[in-house]
Amino acid sequence: MQYLTTDDNAEMGRIVDQWLHELRQNYTSTQCQQAASLLGQWAGNAWQWCEGDEHGWVLKSFVRWVNDHDIVLNWAIPGLLRGWE
């Protein structure tokens, strides 16, 4: 299990790159670039909101992938507290 205590480090960048690499197996390059941009907006807004991903599809996809790879994001992600189904 891997623990990340902050989203402001090189390891987080490597994890995002791995997620995007796996996304490329099912999505186009353009869709992956859009996902990267939206995830960057989530991070830039302290994980609280993202214009263009109001339902959190990209954020939830990333967090599911992280969980599936036994990675713990050891900080709060307020965007996940909205009760999305």
N, C-alpha and C positions, 0 to 999 in steps of 0.2 A: 504494500500500500504506500502510496506517495502522498505527502501532505504539502500543500502550498499555503503559506501563511500570509501572502500578499499577492496582489495581481500586478505588482510593479517590479517584475524581475524577468530575467532571460528565460527562466524555466517556464514561466507562463507563456511566453512567446513560442517556445518549442511545443508546448501542449496544444496551443491554438493551431500551429502549423500541422501537427499530427492530425488533429480533427479535420482540418481543411483537406489534407491529403486523402483521408478516408471518404470525405464527402464527394471528392472527385470521381469516386467509383460509381456514384449514382446520379450525379448532377453535372450540369455543364460548367465550363470554366466561368462563364458569366454569372451563373447562379452562385457559385462558390465565392466569387469576388463580392457579390452583393451580401452574402452571409458574413463574410469577413468584415465588410464595412459596417453592417448592422451590429455585429458583436463589438466592434470598436466603439460604436456609439453607446452601447450599453455600458461598456467599461468607462468611457469618458464622462458618462452621467452618473458615476458611482453606482452602477448596476440598478438604478431606480427606474429609468424609463428610456425608451428609444422610439423616436419618430420613424415610422416605417415598419416597426415590429410591435405594434400596440398590443397584440395578443401574445407576444413572447415566443413565437415559434422558433426563432433562431436561438434565443437564450435557452429555452427548454431543450432544444436539440443538443446544444453544447453541454449543458449540465447532465443530460442523460448519458452522453458519450463519456464524459468525465467519470460519472458513477460506474459505468460499465467497465472502465479501465482502472478501477480501484484508485482513483485520484480524489483526494479530499481538498476541496476549496475551503480553507479554514478562515473564511470571512463571510459576513452577511451579504446576501444578494437580495436586496429588498424587492426587486422586480418579481421574484418568485413567490412573494407573500400575497399576491393578489387573488389567490384562489382560482387560477385558471385551471380548466379541466383539459 
